[in-house]
Each structure stands twice: as structure tokens, then as C-alpha cells.
Amino acid sequence: MNKKMSAFLLSTLLLGFVYPVDAQQKKVWRIGCLHVGLDHVPGSLSTLREGLKVLGYEEGKNIRLDFRNLADEEEARRTVKEFVRDRVDLIVAWENQSVRAAQAVTSEIPIVFLSATDPVADGFVKSLSRPGGNLTGFVGLGEFPDKQMELFKEIVPRLRRVLVLIDPGDPVTGRVLTEVRRVGTTLKLQLIEHRVTDQTDIERVFGSIKRGDVDGVFIVSPNLQQKFTSLILRLATERRLPLAVHTKTWVEKGGLFSYGHDPASVGPAAATYVDKILKGTKPADLPVEQPMKFELVINVKTAKQIDLTIPQSVLYRADKVIK
């Protein structure tokens, strides 16, 4: 074999090894991200992006996040079908409605969920330790109506009659409402229950309220929290009614108080799960994680606006007081 032929064969062999590695290095992972609730963007979206960057993923170079903020669960299903058609590598779904939509459409594409309430009870996973299937993720908007109602009564000593907003179409409503009714009886509260599903329903209910009819507002259904917190907060504020909200972000926007975890804190952990799955780990082998720290956040400025004096004993226990 002459020298030219040997050199040609050597070059061909080298290229055979170099091209696949180079192609792997230049792969751009496609991540479909969806959230239901046009009045806000999930707090963990920015921290998820930051976490992925720390792990070596740079948008536009080796990863592309296609985030969609959607009006309702039906639109979420259509979006997931689009993701499936486009063959995304992974789906990130925020909160129950998006998770239900993703689960209903695909059993093959890995799904990482964030801020689900009770993924076992809702059938997203078989168990927290062994999820099974193509879903895993993080519990966020946990169901603590007993603790939230107890805090509501402590923070608003005059609380007697509570406007309770319920979406009958939300699968979570039944079990949360049962607990709210139980603790309401214990606290000797009169619950004024109203079924609402859209903006018109909510505006109608608040429009029918006369001064003194209710002493506060409590949202039972996660669907309503995810889609209409901004609207409910505005209407409650106009009527000088204290509103219990589900995250610190809404307290900062004028809600009276929240009890739960900081949604933004889960972003880096979610980035780690995305990274592991892209590198070959199956969602079924990644346990669902629960928040370890809960915080009570109170807005004293809001309390002053509605002539409410919050007991010092409660303020001392708050993790954050907004003045």
C-alpha cells in the first residue's frame, strides 16, 4: 500500500471518530414548557433557566426552551400535541392543569412537573419514591387547607363568614373542600360557598356581595388559583376583603398572607432532573420531591388598608413581613 493510500485511509478513520463526537457536542436539546394562567409566569421558570445554565446548557447553543403561557387546560392539550409533533426531547409542566394535559397526550416523552398539589392522589405517579411511567417532578402547591384556614382565623380575629370559591370541574376540589368544611366547623366559621369557573362567574359573585356579608375570601380550587388569582385579588381589594393567597408572590402583590413554599426555590432542583433525564435517566427512577421548608408571609400594608390589626403573636411567627 503506497503512502498516499495509507494517509487517505487514516484520514477517513479519524473523521469517522471525530464527526459523531462533534455532532453529539452540537446537539440542541428541545424542551417544551407549558403553564396555565395568563396573569402570571411561574416563579421557578427563571431559576430553572439559571440552573440549566450552571449545568452547562446555554439557550441557543445546546438547548432551546419553548415556553408557552396558556389560557386553559384545553389549550394546554393542543400545545402538548404540538410538542409531540415537533418531537421535543422533554416536557416541563407547571401546576396541575398543565400536568394533566401533558399526561393525557403522551406516555413516551419524559415529563418533569413542578408545583403539583398531590401527584399520587391525582394519578400522575404511582408513588413518590417510585413514580413509574414517564412523569416525575416536584410537589409545590400542596394542599394545606387546615393550616391555611387556622392561620386565616388567627390573622383576622374578626373572621366569621368566609366566601369560599370553588371550581366544580377541578378534580382536586372535592378532597380540599371536604377538609375546608371540616376545619371551618372546628373554627366555628360560616362558609359561603360559590361555584365559579370563569371570569364572568367570579365578577358576578363579587358583584352580589354587600358590605358585611363576608369577612374574608378563600380559594379552594387550584384551577382558580392558577388562572384567576389576579382577578380575585383585585375584586377582594376593591371590597376591602382579606384574601388568603397560595404563594409569596401574590402576597407581594397585595394578598393578605400565604403559607407554603417559595416556588422559585425549586428551579435549580428541576434543572438537575432535566439534566439527568437528558443524559439517560428514566423519570420512573427519579423520586418525586417535596418541599422541605414552608414559610408564612404576611402583608402588613394590606392589613392597614382594610383596617385590620394583625396580632403580634402571629407577626412574630412570620418568616417574612411586608411593610
Phi, psi and omega in degrees: 000128182284171185293323181296317180295319179298317180296320180296315179296319179297317179297319180298317179296317180297316179297325179298328179275325186285316186300314180299320180296316181296319179296321180294319181295330184265004180298135177254112179286136181252120183243119175270125183238132180219149183210138176259127180136092187287345184274002178197162174251136182303136184297337183273358180295313182293322180286333172296314179299317180297318180297319178295322179296319178299326182277003175102007179263125181239120183298134182094344180249301180233008175205148176224119178262119178257094184267132178236125173259120196239160186281323185201179184292327178297317178294327178296320178297316179298322180293318179296321177300324177294318178299318180296316179299323180277359177057053175295158182277335184198152177241133172251122183239128180260129171068167194303315186297318179292322180294316178301318181297314181295317181295324182290333187266321185224137174247008183248313182290131178299139180235126173251117180258149178232142175062039171281153183277300179218086187297335177284309180299327181272000174078018178285325180222161179285320177203165180291322183281329180227085187301319185071162176068206186250015180242143167203173180160221193222129174286138182224291182278069184297158181268099179234049184298329179296311180294320181295318180291321177298317178294321179303315180293322178291317183289325180242084184303332182279002184296120177230313183246124186241126173284118182249120183261129188229133170257108184295342180274353180276121181301339182278339188307314186304309185287327178289319181297323177302317180289322178297317179295321181296310182289331176297320177296316180299320183272002180059046178257144174264119182266122178259094188273134176227132176271127180220148179229342182215181183299319181299316178300314184295315180296324178296316181297311181294327179293337181272351184280129175258158181304126179092354181292319180223159182250354181185170183232135179228129180263119182276312192273129176304325178306317181290322178298320185284329187255332192228017181300319180300315179296312181296322178297317180296314182293321179293320180296318179300329182260009176056043180252131177294138181235127173277125180246172191259348178219161179301325181303319182284334173294319179297337179266003175127353175295156183287313181200163172218154173225118181170201178256166178278112183302327183296335185291342184275347184307309180299321179294321178296323177299321178297319178295318178301314181300314181298318181292318178297334180269005172119349179289139179276141177307325181298339182263002179250113183295148175289131182259147178246150179297139181267337184236133176244147183226144175258122181240130184233138178256102181289329178298316177297318179301317180296324181294335180250019177058044180247129175256115182276131180303139180299328181299329178280318181299324179297330182273349183291142176280332177211134178240122180265121183248000000 
